């Protein structure tokens, strides 16, 4: 049984963009002269995947912030309700 397992690190959005751009430049530089149409198609595919992945991460962050704000509002409402209930 192996003692160590290989895991890829969790990239943040900026790190993913840098990694993908590096791979993109490496592949495109090899394809641009012999097959320019394939280079353009590959660039479009990588661009769309970068936009989707980055957008997905950003939307998840916004949703997490909205949920936290809703929880804070609910707790504040509960505390206000308890205070008004004890005053009666």
N, C-alpha and C positions, 0 to 999 in steps of 0.2 A: 504494500500500500504506500502511496506517495505521501510524503510529509508536507510538501509544498504544492499548492495549486496555482496555476497561472490565471490571473484575472486582468482584464483590461481596466484601466482607470476610468472613473466616471468623469467625462469631460464637461466643462461648462460650455455655454454657447460660444463664447469667444475662442476657447481652446479648440472646439470642434471646427469652427470656421478656419482657423489657422492650419489645422491638420488637413482639412479638405482642400484648402487652397494649395498647400504644398504638394499633395498628391495630384491635384488638377494640373498644376504647372509642370510637374514631372511627366505625366502622361501626354498632355497636349504638346509639349515640346518634342516628343518622339513621333507624334502623329501628324503634325501640321504640314510637313513637306510631302510624305508619301500618300496621305489620304486625308485631305482637308475636310471633306464632308463628314467623315467619321469623327474628326476632332471637334467639329461644331456640334454634332449630335451628343457627344460625350460631355462637352461643356454645358449644354442645355440640361442634360440629365443631372449632372452634379449640381448645377445651380438650383434646379427645382428641389432636389433632395436637401440641399443646405437650407433653402428658404422654409421648406416644410418642417424640418427638424428644429431649426431655430425658432420658428413661429410656434411650434408645439410647446417648446420649453417656456417661451415667454407667456403664452396663454395659461399654462399650468401655474406659473408664478403669480399671474394676476388672479386666477381662481383661488389660490391659497391665501392671498392677501384679502380677498373678498370674504372668504369663509372666516378668517380670523376676525375681521371687522364685524361680521354678523354675530359671532360668539361674544365679542366684547359688548355689543349692543344688547344682546339677550341677557347677559349677566347683569348689566347695568339696569335693565328693565326689571329683572327679578329682584334686585336689591332695592330698587325704588318701590316696588310693589310690597316687599316685606316691610320696609320702613313705614309706608303709609298704612299697612294693615295693623302694625303694632301701635300706631298712634291712635287708632280708632278705639 
